[in-house]
Amino acid sequence: MGTLNNSGDITIGNLFLCSFGIYYDDDFNNLAGGNITINRITYSGIESHNVTAAGTNNGNINIGNNVDGWLFWNVHR
């Protein structure tokens, strides 16, 4: 795994139903100008699984239509 840096457009779940939107164990950074849209999720929109992982947002995150689970979940097992 590694760090995810986004400064563009990411769309998840626009065509098909998904279990997870973004699932990360390392750092996740949505940088200025980054746009993330997450829809049609059955479990969690954004999920972190590591106590040392950091998630930062300096852009836009839209967790929208048909999310049947958690919007954001920090598991830290």
mmCIF file of the N, C-alpha and C atoms, coordinates in Angstrom:
data_MODEL
# 
_entry.id   MODEL 
# 
loop_
_atom_site.group_PDB 
_atom_site.id 
_atom_site.type_symbol 
_atom_site.label_atom_id 
_atom_site.label_alt_id 
_atom_site.label_comp_id 
_atom_site.label_asym_id 
_atom_site.label_entity_id 
_atom_site.label_seq_id 
_atom_site.pdbx_PDB_ins_code 
_atom_site.Cartn_x 
_atom_site.Cartn_y 
_atom_site.Cartn_z 
_atom_site.occupancy 
_atom_site.B_iso_or_equiv 
_atom_site.pdbx_formal_charge 
_atom_site.auth_seq_id 
_atom_site.auth_comp_id 
_atom_site.auth_asym_id 
_atom_site.auth_atom_id 
_atom_site.pdbx_PDB_model_num 
ATOM 1   N N  . MET A 1 1  ? 0.837   -1.169 0.000   1.00 0.00 ? 1  MET A N  1 
ATOM 2   C CA . MET A 1 1  ? 0.000   0.000  0.000   1.00 0.00 ? 1  MET A CA 1 
ATOM 3   C C  . MET A 1 1  ? 0.887   1.239  0.000   1.00 0.00 ? 1  MET A C  1 
ATOM 4   N N  . GLY A 1 2  ? 0.249   2.379  -0.169  1.00 0.00 ? 2  GLY A N  1 
ATOM 5   C CA . GLY A 1 2  ? 0.971   3.630  -0.164  1.00 0.00 ? 2  GLY A CA 1 
ATOM 6   C C  . GLY A 1 2  ? 0.017   4.788  0.015   1.00 0.00 ? 2  GLY A C  1 
ATOM 7   N N  . THR A 1 3  ? 0.541   5.977  -0.089  1.00 0.00 ? 3  THR A N  1 
ATOM 8   C CA . THR A 1 3  ? -0.257  7.184  0.081   1.00 0.00 ? 3  THR A CA 1 
ATOM 9   C C  . THR A 1 3  ? -1.025  7.489  -1.200  1.00 0.00 ? 3  THR A C  1 
ATOM 10  N N  . LEU A 1 4  ? -2.300  7.849  -1.047  1.00 0.00 ? 4  LEU A N  1 
ATOM 11  C CA . LEU A 1 4  ? -3.120  8.284  -2.170  1.00 0.00 ? 4  LEU A CA 1 
ATOM 12  C C  . LEU A 1 4  ? -3.255  9.799  -2.106  1.00 0.00 ? 4  LEU A C  1 
ATOM 13  N N  . ASN A 1 5  ? -2.782  10.484 -3.148  1.00 0.00 ? 5  ASN A N  1 
ATOM 14  C CA . ASN A 1 5  ? -2.938  11.933 -3.274  1.00 0.00 ? 5  ASN A CA 1 
ATOM 15  C C  . ASN A 1 5  ? -3.810  12.204 -4.490  1.00 0.00 ? 5  ASN A C  1 
ATOM 16  N N  . ASN A 1 6  ? -4.911  12.913 -4.289  1.00 0.00 ? 6  ASN A N  1 
ATOM 17  C CA . ASN A 1 6  ? -5.816  13.236 -5.382  1.00 0.00 ? 6  ASN A CA 1 
ATOM 18  C C  . ASN A 1 6  ? -5.925  14.742 -5.552  1.00 0.00 ? 6  ASN A C  1 
ATOM 19  N N  . SER A 1 7  ? -5.741  15.213 -6.786  1.00 0.00 ? 7  SER A N  1 
ATOM 20  C CA . SER A 1 7  ? -5.997  16.617 -7.098  1.00 0.00 ? 7  SER A CA 1 
ATOM 21  C C  . SER A 1 7  ? -6.880  16.736 -8.338  1.00 0.00 ? 7  SER A C  1 
ATOM 22  N N  . GLY A 1 8  ? -7.448  15.613 -8.763  1.00 0.00 ? 8  GLY A N  1 
ATOM 23  C CA . GLY A 1 8  ? -8.318  15.595 -9.938  1.00 0.00 ? 8  GLY A CA 1 
ATOM 24  C C  . GLY A 1 8  ? -9.733  15.207 -9.551  1.00 0.00 ? 8  GLY A C  1 
ATOM 25  N N  . ASP A 1 9  ? -10.393 14.475 -10.434 1.00 0.00 ? 9  ASP A N  1 
ATOM 26  C CA . ASP A 1 9  ? -11.765 14.031 -10.210 1.00 0.00 ? 9  ASP A CA 1 
ATOM 27  C C  . ASP A 1 9  ? -11.803 12.518 -10.074 1.00 0.00 ? 9  ASP A C  1 
ATOM 28  N N  . ILE A 1 10 ? -12.432 12.030 -9.006  1.00 0.00 ? 10 ILE A N  1 
ATOM 29  C CA . ILE A 1 10 ? -12.662 10.604 -8.791  1.00 0.00 ? 10 ILE A CA 1 
ATOM 30  C C  . ILE A 1 10 ? -14.156 10.421 -8.581  1.00 0.00 ? 10 ILE A C  1 
ATOM 31  N N  . THR A 1 11 ? -14.757 9.509  -9.358  1.00 0.00 ? 11 THR A N  1 
ATOM 32  C CA . THR A 1 11 ? -16.169 9.184  -9.199  1.00 0.00 ? 11 THR A CA 1 
ATOM 33  C C  . THR A 1 11 ? -16.281 7.686  -8.974  1.00 0.00 ? 11 THR A C  1 
ATOM 34  N N  . ILE A 1 12 ? -16.907 7.303  -7.861  1.00 0.00 ? 12 ILE A N  1 
ATOM 35  C CA . ILE A 1 12 ? -17.062 5.893  -7.492  1.00 0.00 ? 12 ILE A CA 1 
ATOM 36  C C  . ILE A 1 12 ? -18.548 5.601  -7.362  1.00 0.00 ? 12 ILE A C  1 
ATOM 37  N N  . GLY A 1 13 ? -18.991 4.510  -7.984  1.00 0.00 ? 13 GLY A N  1 
ATOM 38  C CA . GLY A 1 13 ? -20.383 4.092  -7.866  1.00 0.00 ? 13 GLY A CA 1 
ATOM 39  C C  . GLY A 1 13 ? -21.332 4.793  -8.808  1.00 0.00 ? 13 GLY A C  1 
ATOM 40  N N  . ASN A 1 14 ? -20.810 5.413  -9.864  1.00 0.00 ? 14 ASN A N  1 
ATOM 41  C CA . ASN A 1 14 ? -21.701 6.110  -10.788 1.00 0.00 ? 14 ASN A CA 1 
ATOM 42  C C  . ASN A 1 14 ? -22.439 5.158  -11.720 1.00 0.00 ? 14 ASN A C  1 
ATOM 43  N N  . LEU A 1 15 ? -21.888 3.975  -11.983 1.00 0.00 ? 15 LEU A N  1 
ATOM 44  C CA . LEU A 1 15 ? -22.531 3.022  -12.881 1.00 0.00 ? 15 LEU A CA 1 
ATOM 45  C C  . LEU A 1 15 ? -23.006 1.759  -12.179 1.00 0.00 ? 15 LEU A C  1 
ATOM 46  N N  . PHE A 1 16 ? -22.268 1.305  -11.187 1.00 0.00 ? 16 PHE A N  1 
ATOM 47  C CA . PHE A 1 16 ? -22.575 0.045  -10.528 1.00 0.00 ? 16 PHE A CA 1 
ATOM 48  C C  . PHE A 1 16 ? -22.578 0.212  -9.017  1.00 0.00 ? 16 PHE A C  1 
ATOM 49  N N  . LEU A 1 17 ? -23.307 -0.642 -8.337  1.00 0.00 ? 17 LEU A N  1 
ATOM 50  C CA . LEU A 1 17 ? -23.335 -0.701 -6.884  1.00 0.00 ? 17 LEU A CA 1 
ATOM 51  C C  . LEU A 1 17 ? -21.978 -1.205 -6.383  1.00 0.00 ? 17 LEU A C  1 
ATOM 52  N N  . CYS A 1 18 ? -21.417 -0.579 -5.347  1.00 0.00 ? 18 CYS A N  1 
ATOM 53  C CA . CYS A 1 18 ? -20.117 -0.950 -4.787  1.00 0.00 ? 18 CYS A CA 1 
ATOM 54  C C  . CYS A 1 18 ? -20.259 -1.204 -3.292  1.00 0.00 ? 18 CYS A C  1 
ATOM 55  N N  . SER A 1 19 ? -19.393 -2.039 -2.731  1.00 0.00 ? 19 SER A N  1 
ATOM 56  C CA . SER A 1 19 ? -19.379 -2.242 -1.280  1.00 0.00 ? 19 SER A CA 1 
ATOM 57  C C  . SER A 1 19 ? -18.719 -1.069 -0.571  1.00 0.00 ? 19 SER A C  1 
ATOM 58  N N  . PHE A 1 20 ? -17.555 -0.646 -1.060  1.00 0.00 ? 20 PHE A N  1 
ATOM 59  C CA . PHE A 1 20 ? -16.778 0.432  -0.447  1.00 0.00 ? 20 PHE A CA 1 
ATOM 60  C C  . PHE A 1 20 ? -16.545 1.535  -1.465  1.00 0.00 ? 20 PHE A C  1 
ATOM 61  N N  . GLY A 1 21 ? -16.420 2.770  -0.962  1.00 0.00 ? 21 GLY A N  1 
ATOM 62  C CA . GLY A 1 21 ? -15.984 3.871  -1.813  1.00 0.00 ? 21 GLY A CA 1 
ATOM 63  C C  . GLY A 1 21 ? -14.467 3.918  -1.818  1.00 0.00 ? 21 GLY A C  1 
ATOM 64  N N  . ILE A 1 22 ? -13.879 4.452  -0.746  1.00 0.00 ? 22 ILE A N  1 
ATOM 65  C CA . ILE A 1 22 ? -12.427 4.499  -0.565  1.00 0.00 ? 22 ILE A CA 1 
ATOM 66  C C  . ILE A 1 22 ? -12.107 3.779  0.734   1.00 0.00 ? 22 ILE A C  1 
ATOM 67  N N  . TYR A 1 23 ? -11.226 2.783  0.652   1.00 0.00 ? 23 TYR A N  1 
ATOM 68  C CA . TYR A 1 23 ? -10.814 1.960  1.793   1.00 0.00 ? 23 TYR A CA 1 
ATOM 69  C C  . TYR A 1 23 ? -9.302  2.099  1.870   1.00 0.00 ? 23 TYR A C  1 
ATOM 70  N N  . TYR A 1 24 ? -8.788  2.666  2.972   1.00 0.00 ? 24 TYR A N  1 
ATOM 71  C CA . TYR A 1 24 ? -7.344  2.905  3.001   1.00 0.00 ? 24 TYR A CA 1 
ATOM 72  C C  . TYR A 1 24 ? -6.700  2.457  4.313   1.00 0.00 ? 24 TYR A C  1 
ATOM 73  N N  . ASP A 1 25 ? -5.427  2.027  4.184   1.00 0.00 ? 25 ASP A N  1 
ATOM 74  C CA . ASP A 1 25 ? -4.595  1.639  5.321   1.00 0.00 ? 25 ASP A CA 1 
ATOM 75  C C  . ASP A 1 25 ? -3.450  2.618  5.538   1.00 0.00 ? 25 ASP A C  1 
ATOM 76  N N  . ASP A 1 26 ? -3.131  3.408  4.538   1.00 0.00 ? 26 ASP A N  1 
ATOM 77  C CA . ASP A 1 26 ? -2.083  4.419  4.632   1.00 0.00 ? 26 ASP A CA 1 
ATOM 78  C C  . ASP A 1 26 ? -2.720  5.797  4.458   1.00 0.00 ? 26 ASP A C  1 
ATOM 79  N N  . ASP A 1 27 ? -1.926  6.815  4.252   1.00 0.00 ? 27 ASP A N  1 
ATOM 80  C CA . ASP A 1 27 ? -2.456  8.174  4.185   1.00 0.00 ? 27 ASP A CA 1 
ATOM 81  C C  . ASP A 1 27 ? -3.303  8.401  2.933   1.00 0.00 ? 27 ASP A C  1 
ATOM 82  N N  . PHE A 1 28 ? -4.343  9.189  3.108   1.00 0.00 ? 28 PHE A N  1 
ATOM 83  C CA . PHE A 1 28 ? -5.268  9.553  2.039   1.00 0.00 ? 28 PHE A CA 1 
ATOM 84  C C  . PHE A 1 28 ? -5.409  11.072 2.042   1.00 0.00 ? 28 PHE A C  1 
ATOM 85  N N  . ASN A 1 29 ? -5.062  11.713 0.931   1.00 0.00 ? 29 ASN A N  1 
ATOM 86  C CA . ASN A 1 29 ? -5.090  13.177 0.845   1.00 0.00 ? 29 ASN A CA 1 
ATOM 87  C C  . ASN A 1 29 ? -5.886  13.623 -0.371  1.00 0.00 ? 29 ASN A C  1 
ATOM 88  N N  . ASN A 1 30 ? -6.973  14.317 -0.132  1.00 0.00 ? 30 ASN A N  1 
ATOM 89  C CA . ASN A 1 30 ? -7.706  14.963 -1.214  1.00 0.00 ? 30 ASN A CA 1 
ATOM 90  C C  . ASN A 1 30 ? -7.233  16.413 -1.236  1.00 0.00 ? 30 ASN A C  1 
ATOM 91  N N  . LEU A 1 31 ? -6.391  16.719 -2.207  1.00 0.00 ? 31 LEU A N  1 
ATOM 92  C CA . LEU A 1 31 ? -5.709  18.011 -2.268  1.00 0.00 ? 31 LEU A CA 1 
ATOM 93  C C  . LEU A 1 31 ? -6.614  19.098 -2.841  1.00 0.00 ? 31 LEU A C  1 
ATOM 94  N N  . ALA A 1 32 ? -6.164  20.344 -2.762  1.00 0.00 ? 32 ALA A N  1 
ATOM 95  C CA . ALA A 1 32 ? -6.907  21.462 -3.348  1.00 0.00 ? 32 ALA A CA 1 
ATOM 96  C C  . ALA A 1 32 ? -7.176  21.164 -4.821  1.00 0.00 ? 32 ALA A C  1 
ATOM 97  N N  . GLY A 1 33 ? -8.393  21.361 -5.243  1.00 0.00 ? 33 GLY A N  1 
ATOM 98  C CA . GLY A 1 33 ? -8.788  21.053 -6.616  1.00 0.00 ? 33 GLY A CA 1 
ATOM 99  C C  . GLY A 1 33 ? -9.278  19.634 -6.794  1.00 0.00 ? 33 GLY A C  1 
ATOM 100 N N  . GLY A 1 34 ? -9.121  18.797 -5.773  1.00 0.00 ? 34 GLY A N  1 
ATOM 101 C CA . GLY A 1 34 ? -9.579  17.414 -5.841  1.00 0.00 ? 34 GLY A CA 1 
ATOM 102 C C  . GLY A 1 34 ? -11.076 17.313 -5.592  1.00 0.00 ? 34 GLY A C  1 
ATOM 103 N N  . ASN A 1 35 ? -11.745 16.549 -6.431  1.00 0.00 ? 35 ASN A N  1 
ATOM 104 C CA . ASN A 1 35 ? -13.185 16.325 -6.300  1.00 0.00 ? 35 ASN A CA 1 
ATOM 105 C C  . ASN A 1 35 ? -13.454 14.833 -6.258  1.00 0.00 ? 35 ASN A C  1 
ATOM 106 N N  . ILE A 1 36 ? -14.068 14.375 -5.182  1.00 0.00 ? 36 ILE A N  1 
ATOM 107 C CA . ILE A 1 36 ? -14.409 12.963 -5.030  1.00 0.00 ? 36 ILE A CA 1 
ATOM 108 C C  . ILE A 1 36 ? -15.914 12.861 -4.851  1.00 0.00 ? 36 ILE A C  1 
ATOM 109 N N  . THR A 1 37 ? -16.545 12.041 -5.682  1.00 0.00 ? 37 THR A N  1 
ATOM 110 C CA . THR A 1 37 ? -17.975 11.774 -5.584  1.00 0.00 ? 37 THR A CA 1 
ATOM 111 C C  . THR A 1 37 ? -18.157 10.283 -5.367  1.00 0.00 ? 37 THR A C  1 
ATOM 112 N N  . ILE A 1 38 ? -18.876 9.922  -4.297  1.00 0.00 ? 38 ILE A N  1 
ATOM 113 C CA . ILE A 1 38 ? -19.102 8.519  -3.946  1.00 0.00 ? 38 ILE A CA 1 
ATOM 114 C C  . ILE A 1 38 ? -20.605 8.297  -3.829  1.00 0.00 ? 38 ILE A C  1 
ATOM 115 N N  . ASN A 1 39 ? -21.136 7.370  -4.627  1.00 0.00 ? 39 ASN A N  1 
ATOM 116 C CA . ASN A 1 39 ? -22.561 7.042  -4.635  1.00 0.00 ? 39 ASN A CA 1 
ATOM 117 C C  . ASN A 1 39 ? -22.746 5.533  -4.700  1.00 0.00 ? 39 ASN A C  1 
ATOM 118 N N  . ARG A 1 40 ? -23.957 5.089  -4.434  1.00 0.00 ? 40 ARG A N  1 
ATOM 119 C CA . ARG A 1 40 ? -24.358 3.685  -4.590  1.00 0.00 ? 40 ARG A CA 1 
ATOM 120 C C  . ARG A 1 40 ? -23.444 2.727  -3.823  1.00 0.00 ? 40 ARG A C  1 
ATOM 121 N N  . ILE A 1 41 ? -23.240 2.998  -2.531  1.00 0.00 ? 41 ILE A N  1 
ATOM 122 C CA . ILE A 1 41 ? -22.359 2.208  -1.678  1.00 0.00 ? 41 ILE A CA 1 
ATOM 123 C C  . ILE A 1 41 ? -23.202 1.413  -0.685  1.00 0.00 ? 41 ILE A C  1 
ATOM 124 N N  . THR A 1 42 ? -22.845 0.141  -0.479  1.00 0.00 ? 42 THR A N  1 
ATOM 125 C CA . THR A 1 42 ? -23.609 -0.694 0.448   1.00 0.00 ? 42 THR A CA 1 
ATOM 126 C C  . THR A 1 42 ? -22.970 -0.823 1.826   1.00 0.00 ? 42 THR A C  1 
ATOM 127 N N  . TYR A 1 43 ? -21.688 -0.478 1.993   1.00 0.00 ? 43 TYR A N  1 
ATOM 128 C CA . TYR A 1 43 ? -21.032 -0.689 3.281   1.00 0.00 ? 43 TYR A CA 1 
ATOM 129 C C  . TYR A 1 43 ? -20.492 0.608  3.880   1.00 0.00 ? 43 TYR A C  1 
ATOM 130 N N  . SER A 1 44 ? -19.514 1.245  3.241   1.00 0.00 ? 44 SER A N  1 
ATOM 131 C CA . SER A 1 44 ? -19.002 2.517  3.765   1.00 0.00 ? 44 SER A CA 1 
ATOM 132 C C  . SER A 1 44 ? -18.462 3.385  2.637   1.00 0.00 ? 44 SER A C  1 
ATOM 133 N N  . GLY A 1 45 ? -18.675 4.696  2.763   1.00 0.00 ? 45 GLY A N  1 
ATOM 134 C CA . GLY A 1 45 ? -18.195 5.644  1.763   1.00 0.00 ? 45 GLY A CA 1 
ATOM 135 C C  . GLY A 1 45 ? -16.685 5.792  1.795   1.00 0.00 ? 45 GLY A C  1 
ATOM 136 N N  . ILE A 1 46 ? -16.132 6.107  2.972   1.00 0.00 ? 46 ILE A N  1 
ATOM 137 C CA . ILE A 1 46 ? -14.685 6.196  3.182   1.00 0.00 ? 46 ILE A CA 1 
ATOM 138 C C  . ILE A 1 46 ? -14.372 5.441  4.458   1.00 0.00 ? 46 ILE A C  1 
ATOM 139 N N  . GLU A 1 47 ? -13.403 4.524  4.384   1.00 0.00 ? 47 GLU A N  1 
ATOM 140 C CA . GLU A 1 47 ? -13.085 3.687  5.539   1.00 0.00 ? 47 GLU A CA 1 
ATOM 141 C C  . GLU A 1 47 ? -11.582 3.619  5.765   1.00 0.00 ? 47 GLU A C  1 
ATOM 142 N N  . SER A 1 48 ? -11.149 3.902  7.008   1.00 0.00 ? 48 SER A N  1 
ATOM 143 C CA . SER A 1 48 ? -9.747  3.846  7.414   1.00 0.00 ? 48 SER A CA 1 
ATOM 144 C C  . SER A 1 48 ? -9.536  2.651  8.332   1.00 0.00 ? 48 SER A C  1 
ATOM 145 N N  . HIS A 1 49 ? -8.451  1.898  8.097   1.00 0.00 ? 49 HIS A N  1 
ATOM 146 C CA . HIS A 1 49 ? -8.188  0.699  8.885   1.00 0.00 ? 49 HIS A CA 1 
ATOM 147 C C  . HIS A 1 49 ? -6.845  0.693  9.587   1.00 0.00 ? 49 HIS A C  1 
ATOM 148 N N  . ASN A 1 50 ? -6.225  1.836  9.774   1.00 0.00 ? 50 ASN A N  1 
ATOM 149 C CA . ASN A 1 50 ? -4.905  1.851  10.390  1.00 0.00 ? 50 ASN A CA 1 
ATOM 150 C C  . ASN A 1 50 ? -4.823  3.033  11.349  1.00 0.00 ? 50 ASN A C  1 
ATOM 151 N N  . VAL A 1 51 ? -4.413  2.767  12.579  1.00 0.00 ? 51 VAL A N  1 
ATOM 152 C CA . VAL A 1 51 ? -4.359  3.809  13.604  1.00 0.00 ? 51 VAL A CA 1 
ATOM 153 C C  . VAL A 1 51 ? -3.390  4.932  13.240  1.00 0.00 ? 51 VAL A C  1 
ATOM 154 N N  . THR A 1 52 ? -2.390  4.651  12.398  1.00 0.00 ? 52 THR A N  1 
ATOM 155 C CA . THR A 1 52 ? -1.424  5.681  12.022  1.00 0.00 ? 52 THR A CA 1 
ATOM 156 C C  . THR A 1 52 ? -1.769  6.355  10.695  1.00 0.00 ? 52 THR A C  1 
ATOM 157 N N  . ALA A 1 53 ? -2.810  5.905  10.019  1.00 0.00 ? 53 ALA A N  1 
ATOM 158 C CA . ALA A 1 53 ? -3.198  6.503  8.740   1.00 0.00 ? 53 ALA A CA 1 
ATOM 159 C C  . ALA A 1 53 ? -3.871  7.850  8.971   1.00 0.00 ? 53 ALA A C  1 
ATOM 160 N N  . ALA A 1 54 ? -3.548  8.797  8.106   1.00 0.00 ? 54 ALA A N  1 
ATOM 161 C CA . ALA A 1 54 ? -4.162  10.126 8.190   1.00 0.00 ? 54 ALA A CA 1 
ATOM 162 C C  . ALA A 1 54 ? -5.004  10.368 6.946   1.00 0.00 ? 54 ALA A C  1 
ATOM 163 N N  . GLY A 1 55 ? -6.124  11.004 7.131   1.00 0.00 ? 55 GLY A N  1 
ATOM 164 C CA . GLY A 1 55 ? -6.971  11.406 6.017   1.00 0.00 ? 55 GLY A CA 1 
ATOM 165 C C  . GLY A 1 55 ? -7.162  12.907 6.058   1.00 0.00 ? 55 GLY A C  1 
ATOM 166 N N  . THR A 1 56 ? -6.790  13.585 4.976   1.00 0.00 ? 56 THR A N  1 
ATOM 167 C CA . THR A 1 56 ? -6.969  15.035 4.921   1.00 0.00 ? 56 THR A CA 1 
ATOM 168 C C  . THR A 1 56 ? -7.792  15.401 3.694   1.00 0.00 ? 56 THR A C  1 
ATOM 169 N N  . ASN A 1 57 ? -8.562  16.473 3.823   1.00 0.00 ? 57 ASN A N  1 
ATOM 170 C CA . ASN A 1 57 ? -9.374  16.945 2.712   1.00 0.00 ? 57 ASN A CA 1 
ATOM 171 C C  . ASN A 1 57 ? -9.217  18.450 2.563   1.00 0.00 ? 57 ASN A C  1 
ATOM 172 N N  . ASN A 1 58 ? -8.633  18.867 1.455   1.00 0.00 ? 58 ASN A N  1 
ATOM 173 C CA . ASN A 1 58 ? -8.554  20.282 1.104   1.00 0.00 ? 58 ASN A CA 1 
ATOM 174 C C  . ASN A 1 58 ? -9.310  20.561 -0.186  1.00 0.00 ? 58 ASN A C  1 
ATOM 175 N N  . GLY A 1 59 ? -10.054 19.568 -0.647  1.00 0.00 ? 59 GLY A N  1 
ATOM 176 C CA . GLY A 1 59 ? -10.855 19.704 -1.863  1.00 0.00 ? 59 GLY A CA 1 
ATOM 177 C C  . GLY A 1 59 ? -12.323 19.521 -1.529  1.00 0.00 ? 59 GLY A C  1 
ATOM 178 N N  . ASN A 1 60 ? -13.026 18.785 -2.378  1.00 0.00 ? 60 ASN A N  1 
ATOM 179 C CA . ASN A 1 60 ? -14.451 18.519 -2.188  1.00 0.00 ? 60 ASN A CA 1 
ATOM 180 C C  . ASN A 1 60 ? -14.701 17.022 -2.164  1.00 0.00 ? 60 ASN A C  1 
ATOM 181 N N  . ILE A 1 61 ? -15.467 16.565 -1.179  1.00 0.00 ? 61 ILE A N  1 
ATOM 182 C CA . ILE A 1 61 ? -15.915 15.179 -1.114  1.00 0.00 ? 61 ILE A CA 1 
ATOM 183 C C  . ILE A 1 61 ? -17.428 15.203 -1.004  1.00 0.00 ? 61 ILE A C  1 
ATOM 184 N N  . ASN A 1 62 ? -18.088 14.497 -1.919  1.00 0.00 ? 62 ASN A N  1 
ATOM 185 C CA . ASN A 1 62 ? -19.536 14.395 -1.906  1.00 0.00 ? 62 ASN A CA 1 
ATOM 186 C C  . ASN A 1 62 ? -19.912 12.921 -1.788  1.00 0.00 ? 62 ASN A C  1 
ATOM 187 N N  . ILE A 1 63 ? -20.447 12.536 -0.639  1.00 0.00 ? 63 ILE A N  1 
ATOM 188 C CA . ILE A 1 63 ? -20.961 11.179 -0.453  1.00 0.00 ? 63 ILE A CA 1 
ATOM 189 C C  . ILE A 1 63 ? -22.470 11.317 -0.524  1.00 0.00 ? 63 ILE A C  1 
ATOM 190 N N  . GLY A 1 64 ? -23.033 10.815 -1.621  1.00 0.00 ? 64 GLY A N  1 
ATOM 191 C CA . GLY A 1 64 ? -24.406 11.182 -1.920  1.00 0.00 ? 64 GLY A CA 1 
ATOM 192 C C  . GLY A 1 64 ? -25.409 10.061 -1.970  1.00 0.00 ? 64 GLY A C  1 
ATOM 193 N N  . ASN A 1 65 ? -25.952 9.850  -3.123  1.00 0.00 ? 65 ASN A N  1 
ATOM 194 C CA . ASN A 1 65 ? -27.119 9.009  -3.338  1.00 0.00 ? 65 ASN A CA 1 
ATOM 195 C C  . ASN A 1 65 ? -26.891 7.545  -2.988  1.00 0.00 ? 65 ASN A C  1 
ATOM 196 N N  . ASN A 1 66 ? -27.873 6.968  -2.353  1.00 0.00 ? 66 ASN A N  1 
ATOM 197 C CA . ASN A 1 66 ? -27.936 5.521  -2.126  1.00 0.00 ? 66 ASN A CA 1 
ATOM 198 C C  . ASN A 1 66 ? -26.756 4.949  -1.354  1.00 0.00 ? 66 ASN A C  1 
ATOM 199 N N  . VAL A 1 67 ? -26.364 5.584  -0.278  1.00 0.00 ? 67 VAL A N  1 
ATOM 200 C CA . VAL A 1 67 ? -25.353 5.025  0.613   1.00 0.00 ? 67 VAL A CA 1 
ATOM 201 C C  . VAL A 1 67 ? -26.101 4.346  1.755   1.00 0.00 ? 67 VAL A C  1 
ATOM 202 N N  . ASP A 1 68 ? -26.024 3.009  1.799   1.00 0.00 ? 68 ASP A N  1 
ATOM 203 C CA . ASP A 1 68 ? -26.788 2.238  2.775   1.00 0.00 ? 68 ASP A CA 1 
ATOM 204 C C  . ASP A 1 68 ? -26.009 1.923  4.044   1.00 0.00 ? 68 ASP A C  1 
ATOM 205 N N  . GLY A 1 69 ? -24.767 2.327  4.141   1.00 0.00 ? 69 GLY A N  1 
ATOM 206 C CA . GLY A 1 69 ? -23.952 2.019  5.319   1.00 0.00 ? 69 GLY A CA 1 
ATOM 207 C C  . GLY A 1 69 ? -23.384 3.284  5.933   1.00 0.00 ? 69 GLY A C  1 
ATOM 208 N N  . TRP A 1 70 ? -22.142 3.182  6.392   1.00 0.00 ? 70 TRP A N  1 
ATOM 209 C CA . TRP A 1 70 ? -21.440 4.304  7.020   1.00 0.00 ? 70 TRP A CA 1 
ATOM 210 C C  . TRP A 1 70 ? -20.987 5.294  5.960   1.00 0.00 ? 70 TRP A C  1 
ATOM 211 N N  . LEU A 1 71 ? -21.040 6.583  6.283   1.00 0.00 ? 71 LEU A N  1 
ATOM 212 C CA . LEU A 1 71 ? -20.464 7.583  5.386   1.00 0.00 ? 71 LEU A CA 1 
ATOM 213 C C  . LEU A 1 71 ? -18.953 7.614  5.548   1.00 0.00 ? 71 LEU A C  1 
ATOM 214 N N  . PHE A 1 72 ? -18.470 7.676  6.803   1.00 0.00 ? 72 PHE A N  1 
ATOM 215 C CA . PHE A 1 72 ? -17.040 7.636  7.107   1.00 0.00 ? 72 PHE A CA 1 
ATOM 216 C C  . PHE A 1 72 ? -16.853 6.750  8.322   1.00 0.00 ? 72 PHE A C  1 
ATOM 217 N N  . TRP A 1 73 ? -15.915 5.813  8.258   1.00 0.00 ? 73 TRP A N  1 
ATOM 218 C CA . TRP A 1 73 ? -15.721 4.874  9.355   1.00 0.00 ? 73 TRP A CA 1 
ATOM 219 C C  . TRP A 1 73 ? -14.237 4.732  9.650   1.00 0.00 ? 73 TRP A C  1 
ATOM 220 N N  . ASN A 1 74 ? -13.835 5.025  10.888  1.00 0.00 ? 74 ASN A N  1 
ATOM 221 C CA . ASN A 1 74 ? -12.480 4.795  11.385  1.00 0.00 ? 74 ASN A CA 1 
ATOM 222 C C  . ASN A 1 74 ? -12.492 3.510  12.188  1.00 0.00 ? 74 ASN A C  1 
ATOM 223 N N  . VAL A 1 75 ? -11.944 2.438  11.640  1.00 0.00 ? 75 VAL A N  1 
ATOM 224 C CA . VAL A 1 75 ? -11.980 1.139  12.305  1.00 0.00 ? 75 VAL A CA 1 
ATOM 225 C C  . VAL A 1 75 ? -10.858 1.005  13.320  1.00 0.00 ? 75 VAL A C  1 
ATOM 226 N N  . HIS A 1 76 ? -9.626  1.280  12.947  1.00 0.00 ? 76 HIS A N  1 
ATOM 227 C CA . HIS A 1 76 ? -8.435  1.235  13.819  1.00 0.00 ? 76 HIS A CA 1 
ATOM 228 C C  . HIS A 1 76 ? -8.399  -0.004 14.694  1.00 0.00 ? 76 HIS A C  1 
ATOM 229 N N  . ARG A 1 77 ? -8.226  -1.131 14.065  1.00 0.00 ? 77 ARG A N  1 
ATOM 230 C CA . ARG A 1 77 ? -8.130  -2.401 14.796  1.00 0.00 ? 77 ARG A CA 1 
ATOM 231 C C  . ARG A 1 77 ? -6.752  -2.643 15.313  1.00 0.00 ? 77 ARG A C  1 
# 
